[in-house]
Every structure is written in structure tokens, then in C-alpha cells.
Amino acid sequence: MSPAENAALELVTLRTDRRNERKGKFVLYAELSADCNKEWLVDGLLGHGEMSVVYGHPSSGKSAFVEDTALRIAAGVEVHGRPVRRGAVLYVALERKKVIERRAIAFRIKHGYAELPFAILGGVIDLRETANAEAIVAIAKEVEKETTEPVVLVVIDTLSRALAGGDENSPKDMGAIVKACGVIGDGTKAHVQLVHHMPVEAERMRGHGALLGAADTTILVDKGEIRTATVVKANDSEEGVQISFKLESVIVGADGKTDAPVVVPAEAPAQDYAPAGDRLTPNQRTMFTILHDAGPAGLTTDDWNAKARDAGIGVKRRADLVDIRSTLKSKGMVSMYGDRWTVRH
């Protein structure tokens, strides 16, 4: 071995020893490797060990979509054509636990799975208290023992109930929820997913922005003849990804009457901007019209904001402009290239 090779080997050995002494406290630039690929829970949709929020208006189908995804992960089957990382799921049902149970039964009837590593936890849990987050970690460990499968997903349904009377707009309370998700994620190494609501007149998540900042992925579920789940925010994957589905009723009760919905994949509706415009709020429609009237050259973000403010949008709340742009983008109506926004045709 040449002197240069000896020196290189000694350097590698020294770095390895130092790294072992650090016990994972930090990693140096020279230690980074090209094999640190992103791991997926649902390919191209949910990252393994990350945090996400699925939100929408009441009756949009958000909880049904979340539960169907969770059950498919437990079964190890694709989610709308996307491979999954199979494992156990802990579904923390803080509201409508019986409905969640009935949907699981409907899934069993529809798809024929007699047994899955899927557990439902009910009750009143205040996730602003760290001890309660730690209790969920302990329960997840019990689920792992019972199912002999690692827990790969913990669902909190809904965030509002997890606040247990707290204020969604309070940075303290929402920060406590974000911390709790971190405790659960660190303790289980699972993906933590929150089900959340949105304001009646806005296309955004309710509450303080600490939640949006902490989430790796946010998914908006829209109600229509064909329901759509759209990735609005993705830290290191593609935004604007859409999954289309319908809800199919399945009889689950011995009375022959009690039913529950199952998610059924559906073809995405054809893009037709006139009807789509009709489904927009007035402010969304105005923002879209401003950009449309700008022609093929489009507008920069600053120019679009200025024209929108002239129309009275975003004057009191600047975040409205961001929310509206995100909605139009998620609906596939606008796109950005370089520093300019244009209407998609």
C-alpha cells in the first residue's frame, strides 16, 4: 500500500472513530453519502417518518381518504397506483370513533382482508401535554407487539380535538401540537398525519401558521362529483399531484341499513376552465381573471399581488394572496416558470 493510500485509510479510520464517539449528534459534510435516498411511506406522496396534514371542508371525504390510505398501508397494497411501505397503523380517533370503525369494516367487506395490523385508539386526549404524546408512543409499542409489525403511520383525527379546547390561532397551542407530533414521530419513527379543517371562505388550513411550517406535506381534499386530494405543499417532492376518488356505500350493520363509505379510485375530471371558475370563490375568480387578462406573458408575483390589491384582495391579510395562488396552482389552472405566473391552457 502506498503512503497516499495509507494516509487515506488512516483518515477514514479516524473519521469513523470520531463519528462513533459523536453517536449521531451531527454529521460532517465529508461524511455525506450519495446513498441517502428519500424513503417513502406512499411513493411520491408521503415520506417515511415525516409529518403531513390532510385538510378540507366538512363532508369533503378527507377522513375517508386518510383512513383508506392507512388501511392500504396496513395491507401493503398500492394507494391509487403508488407502492407503499407496509407496516402497522395506529389511528387515533378523537372524534367519531364508531364511524371510523364502520369504515374499517366496510373496507374489510369490500376488499376481503380478514386481519390487518391496524389499531384504533379513541378517547379524549390533549396533545398539548407532552405526557399524552408519550402515552401514544407507548401504545404504538403495544400495537407493534400485538401485530409483530413496526408502526409506520400514526393518524391524529382531528387536530381540533387534539387541542382539547385550545386555540388554533395561538402560536403557543399550535406549537404544542407540533411538538407533540415531533415526540410521536421520534418515539415511533413513524409518519405522523393530522386530519384538519379549513375556513369556510378560504382555501387554506385553519389556525396558526406554525402547523404549515412544520408539515412536510399538506394535502387538500375537495368535494365534488369526483373528489380530489391535491398535494399543496411538499418539501422535497412534487406539488400539485392529484388523486381522484369517489365514495361508495357499503352495508356494514346487521340491521341491513347501517352503511359506511369506502374509497373507490376514479378518473380525474377533464380540465374545463369555465366550470372550474364557477367553483372558485369570488376572490379566487378575480385573481384568476387578472392573470388571464395579462395574456401569454403572464405576471410576476409582485405584479400579480399589486393588481390583486388594487381589486381589494390581500389588503388586510397578505397571506390570502399566497393561499389563493396555491389553490389555483393545485387545481392546475396556473403555473409558474422562472419568475412569472401564467394561465395553463
C-alpha positions as CSV (number, residue, x, y, z in Angstrom):
1,M,0.0,0.0,0.0
2,S,1.4,3.4,-1.0
3,P,1.9,6.2,1.5
4,A,-1.0,8.1,0.0
5,E,-3.3,5.1,0.4
6,N,-2.1,4.6,4.0
7,A,-2.9,8.2,4.7
8,A,-6.3,7.9,3.2
9,L,-7.1,4.8,5.2
10,E,-5.9,6.4,8.4
11,L,-8.2,9.4,7.7
12,V,-11.2,7.2,7.1
13,T,-10.5,5.3,10.3
14,L,-10.1,8.5,12.3
15,R,-13.3,9.9,10.9
16,T,-15.2,6.6,11.7
17,D,-13.9,6.6,15.2
18,R,-14.9,10.3,15.7
19,R,-18.3,9.6,14.2
20,N,-18.9,6.7,16.6
21,E,-17.9,8.9,19.5
22,R,-20.5,11.5,18.4
23,K,-23.2,8.8,18.5
24,G,-25.2,10.6,15.7
25,K,-25.2,14.1,17.3
26,F,-24.2,15.6,13.9
27,V,-22.8,14.6,10.6
28,L,-20.0,16.4,8.7
29,Y,-20.0,17.4,5.1
30,A,-17.3,14.9,4.1
31,E,-19.4,12.1,5.7
32,L,-22.4,12.6,3.5
33,S,-23.0,9.8,1.1
34,A,-24.9,9.5,-2.2
35,D,-26.9,6.6,-0.9
36,C,-29.0,8.6,1.5
37,N,-32.1,8.3,-0.7
38,K,-35.5,9.5,0.5
39,E,-37.6,6.8,1.9
40,W,-41.3,6.8,1.1
41,L,-44.3,5.6,3.1
42,V,-46.5,6.1,0.0
43,D,-44.4,6.5,-3.1
44,G,-44.2,10.2,-4.2
45,L,-46.9,11.2,-1.7
46,L,-45.9,10.7,1.9
47,G,-42.4,10.4,3.2
48,H,-41.4,7.7,5.8
49,G,-41.0,9.2,9.2
50,E,-42.3,12.7,8.2
51,M,-45.3,14.8,9.1
52,S,-48.3,15.6,7.0
53,V,-51.7,17.4,7.2
54,V,-54.8,16.4,5.2
55,Y,-57.4,19.1,5.3
56,G,-60.7,20.1,3.7
57,H,-64.2,21.3,4.3
58,P,-66.8,19.2,6.2
59,S,-68.0,16.2,4.2
60,S,-65.2,16.6,1.7
61,G,-64.1,13.0,2.3
62,K,-60.8,13.8,3.9
63,S,-61.2,11.4,6.8
64,A,-62.4,8.6,4.5
65,F,-59.4,9.3,2.2
66,V,-57.0,9.2,5.2
67,E,-58.4,6.0,6.6
68,D,-58.4,4.3,3.2
69,T,-54.7,5.2,2.8
70,A,-53.9,4.0,6.3
71,L,-55.7,0.6,5.7
72,R,-53.9,0.1,2.4
73,I,-50.6,0.7,4.1
74,A,-51.5,-1.9,6.7
75,A,-52.4,-4.3,3.9
76,G,-49.3,-3.5,1.9
77,V,-51.3,-2.7,-1.2
78,E,-50.9,0.3,-3.5
79,V,-52.6,3.6,-2.8
80,H,-54.0,4.7,-6.2
81,G,-51.2,3.0,-8.1
82,R,-48.5,4.1,-5.6
83,P,-46.4,1.5,-3.8
84,V,-46.4,1.7,0.0
85,R,-44.2,0.7,2.8
86,R,-46.2,-1.9,4.6
87,G,-46.5,-1.8,8.4
88,A,-48.8,-1.3,11.3
89,V,-51.0,1.7,11.7
90,L,-52.3,3.4,14.9
91,Y,-55.4,5.5,14.1
92,V,-56.1,8.0,17.0
93,A,-59.8,8.6,16.6
94,L,-60.5,11.7,18.7
95,E,-63.9,12.1,17.2
96,R,-66.5,9.8,15.6
97,K,-64.6,6.7,16.6
98,K,-67.6,4.5,15.7
99,V,-67.7,6.0,12.2
100,I,-64.0,5.2,11.8
101,E,-64.7,1.6,13.0
102,R,-67.5,1.2,10.5
103,R,-65.3,2.5,7.6
104,A,-62.7,-0.1,8.5
105,I,-65.5,-2.8,8.5
106,A,-66.6,-1.5,5.1
107,F,-63.0,-1.8,3.8
108,R,-62.9,-5.4,5.1
109,I,-66.2,-6.3,3.3
110,K,-65.1,-4.5,0.1
111,H,-61.6,-5.9,-0.1
112,G,-61.8,-9.2,1.8
113,Y,-59.0,-8.6,4.4
114,A,-59.8,-10.7,7.5
115,E,-57.0,-9.3,9.6
116,L,-54.7,-6.2,9.3
117,P,-52.1,-4.6,11.6
118,F,-54.5,-1.6,12.1
119,A,-55.4,-0.3,15.6
120,I,-57.9,2.3,16.5
121,L,-57.5,4.4,19.7
122,G,-60.3,6.5,21.0
123,G,-60.9,8.8,23.9
124,V,-60.2,12.4,24.9
125,I,-56.5,13.2,24.5
126,D,-55.0,16.7,25.0
127,L,-51.9,16.7,22.8
128,R,-50.7,20.0,24.2
129,E,-49.5,17.8,27.1
130,T,-46.2,16.1,26.2
131,A,-47.1,13.2,28.6
132,N,-50.0,12.4,26.3
133,A,-47.9,12.3,23.3
134,E,-45.5,9.9,25.1
135,A,-48.5,7.8,26.0
136,I,-49.4,7.4,22.3
137,V,-45.8,6.3,21.7
138,A,-46.2,3.7,24.4
139,I,-49.5,2.5,22.9
140,A,-47.8,2.3,19.5
141,K,-45.2,0.0,21.0
142,E,-48.0,-2.2,22.3
143,V,-49.5,-2.3,18.8
144,E,-46.2,-3.4,17.5
145,K,-46.1,-6.3,20.0
146,E,-49.6,-7.4,19.2
147,T,-49.2,-7.2,15.5
148,T,-45.5,-8.1,15.2
149,E,-45.3,-5.3,12.7
150,P,-43.5,-1.9,13.1
151,V,-45.8,1.1,13.3
152,V,-45.2,3.1,10.2
153,L,-48.1,5.5,10.5
154,V,-49.9,7.3,13.3
155,V,-53.0,9.3,12.4
156,I,-54.4,12.0,14.6
157,D,-58.1,12.7,13.7
158,T,-58.8,15.6,14.2
159,L,-56.3,18.3,15.2
160,S,-59.2,20.3,16.6
161,R,-60.0,17.6,19.1
162,A,-56.3,17.1,19.8
163,L,-56.2,20.7,21.0
164,A,-58.8,19.8,23.6
165,G,-60.3,23.3,23.8
166,G,-57.1,25.1,22.9
167,D,-56.9,28.0,20.4
168,E,-56.0,27.0,16.8
169,N,-54.7,30.6,16.3
170,S,-52.5,30.6,19.3
171,P,-48.8,30.1,18.5
172,K,-48.4,28.5,21.9
173,D,-51.1,25.9,21.5
174,M,-50.3,25.1,17.9
175,G,-46.7,25.0,18.7
176,A,-47.5,22.4,21.4
177,I,-49.3,20.3,18.8
178,V,-46.3,20.5,16.5
179,K,-44.1,19.5,19.4
180,A,-46.3,16.5,20.2
181,C,-46.1,15.3,16.6
182,G,-42.3,15.5,16.9
183,V,-42.4,13.4,20.1
184,I,-44.6,10.8,18.5
185,G,-42.5,10.8,15.3
186,D,-39.2,10.5,17.2
187,G,-40.6,7.8,19.6
188,T,-42.1,5.6,16.9
189,K,-40.1,6.5,13.7
190,A,-43.5,6.6,12.0
191,H,-45.1,9.1,9.7
192,V,-47.5,11.3,11.7
193,Q,-50.5,12.6,9.9
194,L,-53.1,15.1,11.1
195,V,-56.6,15.5,9.8
196,H,-57.6,19.1,9.9
197,H,-60.3,21.6,8.9
198,M,-60.3,24.8,6.8
199,P,-62.2,28.1,7.0
200,V,-65.5,28.3,5.1
201,E,-64.3,31.1,2.8
202,A,-60.7,30.3,2.3
203,E,-58.6,27.6,0.7
204,R,-56.1,27.1,3.5
205,M,-55.7,25.2,6.8
206,R,-57.3,26.8,9.8
207,G,-55.2,28.2,12.6
208,H,-51.7,29.5,13.2
209,G,-49.0,29.1,10.5
210,A,-46.7,27.1,12.8
211,L,-48.5,24.0,11.6
212,L,-48.0,24.7,7.9
213,G,-44.3,25.5,8.6
214,A,-43.8,22.2,10.4
215,A,-45.6,19.9,7.9
216,D,-43.5,18.2,5.3
217,T,-46.6,17.6,3.2
218,T,-50.1,19.1,3.1
219,I,-53.0,17.6,1.1
220,L,-56.2,19.4,0.3
221,V,-59.3,17.2,-0.3
222,D,-62.0,18.9,-2.4
223,K,-65.6,17.7,-2.6
224,G,-67.3,17.3,-6.0
225,E,-68.9,14.6,-8.2
226,I,-65.3,13.4,-8.4
227,R,-63.4,14.1,-5.2
228,T,-59.7,15.1,-5.4
229,A,-56.8,15.0,-3.0
230,T,-54.2,17.5,-4.1
231,V,-50.7,17.9,-2.7
232,V,-50.5,21.7,-1.9
233,K,-47.2,21.7,-0.1
234,A,-44.3,19.2,-0.5
235,N,-40.9,19.9,1.0
236,D,-38.9,17.7,-1.4
237,S,-41.3,16.1,-3.8
238,E,-43.8,17.3,-6.5
239,E,-46.5,19.7,-5.6
240,G,-49.8,19.6,-7.5
241,V,-50.1,15.8,-7.5
242,Q,-53.7,14.8,-7.6
243,I,-55.6,11.6,-6.6
244,S,-59.2,11.4,-7.8
245,F,-61.7,9.2,-6.0
246,K,-65.4,8.5,-5.2
247,L,-67.1,7.2,-2.1
248,E,-69.1,4.0,-2.4
249,S,-71.6,3.0,0.3
250,V,-71.2,-0.5,1.9
251,I,-73.8,-2.0,4.3
252,V,-71.9,-2.9,7.5
253,G,-74.7,-3.3,10.0
254,A,-76.6,-6.5,10.9
255,D,-79.8,-4.4,10.5
256,G,-79.2,-4.2,6.8
257,K,-79.4,-0.5,6.9
258,T,-76.3,0.9,8.6
259,D,-73.7,1.7,6.0
260,A,-70.2,3.3,5.7
261,P,-68.2,4.7,2.8
262,V,-65.2,3.1,1.0
263,V,-62.9,5.0,-1.3
264,V,-63.0,4.0,-4.9
265,P,-60.4,5.3,-7.4
266,A,-61.9,7.5,-10.2
267,E,-60.8,9.1,-13.3
268,A,-59.8,12.8,-12.9
269,P,-62.3,15.1,-14.5
270,A,-61.3,16.7,-17.8
271,Q,-59.9,20.2,-17.4
272,D,-62.5,22.7,-18.3
273,Y,-61.7,26.2,-17.0
274,A,-65.2,27.7,-17.4
275,P,-66.8,25.2,-14.9
276,A,-63.7,25.3,-12.7
277,G,-64.0,29.0,-12.5
278,D,-67.6,28.7,-11.4
279,R,-66.5,26.6,-8.4
280,L,-64.0,29.2,-7.2
281,T,-64.7,31.8,-4.5
282,P,-65.1,35.4,-5.8
283,N,-61.6,36.3,-4.7
284,Q,-60.1,33.3,-6.4
285,R,-62.0,34.0,-9.6
286,T,-60.8,37.6,-9.5
287,M,-57.2,36.6,-9.1
288,F,-57.5,34.1,-12.0
289,T,-59.1,36.7,-14.2
290,I,-56.3,39.2,-13.5
291,L,-53.7,36.6,-14.6
292,H,-55.8,35.5,-17.6
293,D,-56.2,39.1,-18.8
294,A,-52.4,39.6,-18.7
295,G,-52.1,37.3,-21.7
296,P,-49.4,34.8,-22.6
297,A,-46.6,36.9,-21.0
298,G,-48.3,36.4,-17.6
299,L,-47.3,38.4,-14.5
300,T,-44.5,38.3,-11.8
301,T,-45.6,37.5,-8.3
302,D,-45.2,41.2,-7.3
303,D,-47.2,42.4,-10.3
304,W,-50.0,39.9,-9.6
305,N,-50.1,40.9,-6.0
306,A,-50.2,44.6,-6.8
307,K,-53.1,44.1,-9.2
308,A,-54.9,41.9,-6.7
309,R,-54.6,44.6,-4.0
310,D,-56.0,47.2,-6.4
311,A,-59.0,44.9,-6.6
312,G,-59.2,44.8,-2.8
313,I,-57.7,41.3,-2.2
314,G,-54.9,40.8,0.3
315,V,-55.1,44.3,1.7
316,K,-55.9,43.3,5.3
317,R,-54.3,39.8,5.2
318,R,-51.3,39.4,2.8
319,A,-51.5,35.6,3.3
320,D,-54.7,35.5,1.3
321,L,-52.7,36.1,-1.8
322,V,-50.5,33.1,-1.1
323,D,-53.5,30.9,-0.3
324,I,-55.3,31.9,-3.5
325,R,-52.3,31.3,-5.7
326,S,-51.7,27.9,-4.0
327,T,-55.3,26.9,-4.7
328,L,-55.2,28.0,-8.3
329,K,-52.0,26.1,-8.8
330,S,-53.3,22.9,-7.1
331,K,-56.4,23.0,-9.4
332,G,-54.0,23.0,-12.3
333,M,-55.2,26.4,-13.5
334,V,-52.0,28.4,-13.2
335,S,-48.3,27.6,-13.3
336,M,-45.0,29.4,-12.6
337,Y,-41.9,29.3,-14.7
338,G,-38.9,31.4,-13.7
339,D,-40.3,34.5,-12.1
340,R,-43.6,34.6,-14.0
341,W,-47.1,33.1,-13.5
342,T,-49.2,32.2,-16.5
343,V,-52.6,30.6,-17.0
344,R,-52.5,26.9,-18.1
345,H,-54.5,26.1,-21.2
